[in-house]
Amino acid sequence: MAHGGHHPYPRSARVNEILREVISENLVRLADVDDEIGLLTVTGVDTSPDLRQAIVFLDSLGPAAAAALDAHRGQIQAAVNAQTRMRRTPRLVFRADPAVAQGEAVEEILRRRRHDD
């Protein structure tokens, strides 16, 4: 632990987790008013070291949902600003989580092998 702090993991991990929670809550609210957002799950957040940008990874991200998120980006960032004590609110960038796509590809390979056996 650095500097005698009481947190078991680095500041960046704490910031990423707080952002994930706040953004997830706001996506649920937005899904009630914008059908294009649908049921998206925030799988993770990766904040740049200077906290100027945060990549928000989602379980899926189709074109309609991406456009809706872009349209609501300012509102989501304002919610992050209001609900956190960060000096600077990072610019949010929404991306499909590549790990989810890779997992789906592995599952498809396993299904095919089972089918072939």
C-alpha positions in Angstrom: 0.0 0.0 0.0 1.4 3.3 -1.0 1.7 6.1 1.5 0.0 4.2 4.3 -3.3 4.4 2.5 -6.2 2.1 3.5 -7.3 1.2 0.0 -6.4 -2.3 -1.2 -6.1 -1.4 -4.8 -4.8 1.6 -6.9 -6.7 4.9 -7.3 -7.3 4.2 -11.0 -9.2 0.9 -10.2 -11.3 2.8 -7.6 -12.1 5.6 -10.2 -13.0 3.0 -12.8 -15.3 1.1 -10.5 -17.1 4.3 -9.3 -17.5 5.4 -13.0 -18.9 1.9 -13.9 -21.5 2.1 -11.1 -22.6 5.7 -11.9 -22.7 5.1 -15.6 -24.6 1.8 -15.2 -27.3 3.5 -13.0 -27.7 6.3 -15.5 -28.0 3.9 -18.4 -30.9 2.1 -16.6 -32.6 5.5 -16.3 -32.0 6.5 -19.9 -33.3 3.1 -21.2 -36.7 4.0 -19.7 -36.9 7.1 -21.9 -34.8 6.1 -25.0 -35.6 2.7 -26.5 -32.5 2.7 -28.6 -30.3 2.3 -25.5 -32.1 -0.9 -24.4 -30.5 -3.1 -21.8 -26.8 -2.4 -22.0 -24.4 -3.7 -19.3 -21.3 -1.8 -18.5 -18.6 -4.5 -18.3 -15.8 -2.2 -17.4 -14.3 1.3 -17.5 -10.7 2.2 -18.4 -9.7 5.7 -17.4 -6.6 7.4 -18.8 -3.9 8.2 -16.3 -4.7 11.9 -16.5 -8.4 11.2 -16.0 -9.3 13.2 -19.2 -10.9 10.2 -21.0 -12.7 7.1 -19.9 -13.5 4.2 -22.3 -16.8 2.6 -21.2 -17.0 -1.0 -22.3 -20.4 -2.4 -22.9 -21.6 -6.0 -23.4 -22.9 -5.1 -26.8 -23.1 -1.9 -28.8 -25.1 -1.8 -32.0 -25.3 1.3 -34.3 -28.6 2.5 -32.9 -27.4 2.2 -29.3 -24.1 3.9 -30.1 -25.9 6.8 -31.7 -28.2 7.1 -28.7 -25.2 7.1 -26.3 -23.5 9.8 -28.3 -26.7 11.9 -28.1 -26.8 11.4 -24.3 -23.1 11.7 -23.6 -23.3 15.2 -22.1 -26.2 14.1 -19.8 -24.2 11.0 -18.7 -21.1 13.1 -18.1 -23.1 15.6 -16.1 -24.4 12.8 -13.9 -20.9 11.6 -13.4 -19.9 15.1 -12.4 -22.8 15.4 -10.0 -22.4 12.0 -8.4 -18.7 11.9 -7.9 -16.1 14.2 -6.3 -13.8 14.2 -9.2 -12.1 17.5 -10.1 -12.3 16.7 -13.7 -15.0 14.7 -15.4 -13.5 12.4 -18.1 -14.8 12.5 -21.6 -16.7 9.2 -22.0 -16.1 7.0 -25.0 -18.4 4.0 -25.5 -17.1 0.8 -27.0 -18.2 -2.8 -27.3 -16.2 -5.0 -24.9 -13.9 -7.1 -27.1 -13.8 -9.8 -24.3 -17.5 -10.4 -24.8 -17.1 -10.9 -28.5 -14.1 -13.2 -27.9 -16.1 -15.2 -25.4 -19.0 -15.6 -27.8 -16.6 -16.8 -30.5 -15.1 -19.4 -28.1 -18.6 -20.6 -27.2 -19.5 -20.9 -30.9 -16.4 -23.1 -31.5 -17.3 -25.3 -28.5 -20.9 -25.6 -29.8 -19.7 -26.7 -33.2 -17.3 -29.3 -31.6 -20.1 -30.7 -29.5 -22.3 -30.9 -32.6 -19.6 -32.6 -34.6 -19.0 -35.3 -31.9 
